[in-house]
Amino acid sequence: MSRSESAYPVPEADTQAVYIGTLGGDGLVVAEADGPALRVTGALTELREPSALAFGADRRTLYAVSELAQGRVTAVDVSDPGKPVVWQSQLSGGNGPTHLAVVGRYVVTAHYGDGVVAANRLGGDGSVGPVASKVRHPGATPHAHQVVPDPSGRWLLSVDLGADAVFVHGLDQRTGKLTAHSRMPLPAGTGPRHLVFHPDGTRVFVLAELRPEITTAHWDGVAGTLNPGSSVRVTGPDAPDPTYPAEIVVSQDGRFLYATTRGEDAVAVLRVESSGPVLVQTSPTGGAWPRHCALGPDGRWLYVANQHSDTVTWLPRDPATGELGPVAGSIPVRGAVWVEFA
């Protein structure tokens, strides 16, 4: 299919396209936002198990992993946001990819199934080429869960749940070669899942899945090293055990963190202070098993993909306090696990 073909309606001028990744659902679901409310407009059912999404630098191409035993990364043409078209696809180089990031001339993928991090070269038109290089995290049972470039783009951080560590790699933009550089270990049984950089570029917040906590780490972008600091729980006093936290996001101003907790079916709201994050609220998501969450473009709404209730919900957010109000709306999306605004 060419980049110009599509079968979807164009959103009206005052709406915005939204892409929803699914597992066991209807492929890549397409929606539009009119104010805070979402409305489903179609689905790219041929894109299998798109559990994580990332935009290219020019935002004309959306990349999706297919979380399969033989993982794939697929380029979706979104040059017309309301008319997404599956363009082309390549093997991602590992088993069960769960996250990806565009890093210069490459799309890099984390594979949970076998602990592999792999880099596919991107063509000048944004197309995905074959795997240029890959590395497997050390350890008996590595589970690479996320890859995030540092603010300089020089380093790549990969979070490994099975190895209880965050690894730092260099990525040669000429050859695509990934090179192990440093490692930040965490206590055994922590199960780090995702991390996010503070806007100041020196602090990193690491969300664990097996322990319901966030660890603050200091990032040295010159040395390419992470050093762990204090940790804080992200669950309320009446939360069940275990809770399996899933996603962490930071507000644009860097004052607040949001973390989904699946066993609690809630979002933790934390205020970022100089001494570290402080839990200020746990807010129900209005669904079951919340995975990914995303702040809307104006920062006044938080959108949550609730995998087991097959919904995407949205909650109002107070930018001054960071706190969330009760769920304001919901749409049905089978197996929803990711929300990405165009």
Buried (B, 14 or more C-beta within 10 A) or exposed (E): EEBEEBEBEBBEEEBBBBBBBBBEBBBBBBBBBEEBBBEBBBBBEEBBBBBBBBBBEEEBBBBBBBBBEEBBBBBBBBBBBBBBBBBBBBBBBBBBBBBBBBBBBBBBBBBBBBBBBBBBBBEEEBBBBEBBBBBBBEEEEBBBBBBBBBBEEBBBBBBBBBBBBBBBBBBBBEEBBBEBBBBBBBEEEBBBBBBBBBBEEEBBBBBBBBBBBBBBBEBEEEEBBBEBEEBBBBBBEEBEEBBBBBBBBBBEEEBBBBBBBBBBBBBBBBBBEEEBBEBEBBBBBBBEBBBBBBBBEEEEBBBBBBBBBBBBBBBBBEBEEBBBEEBBBBBEBBBBBBBBBB
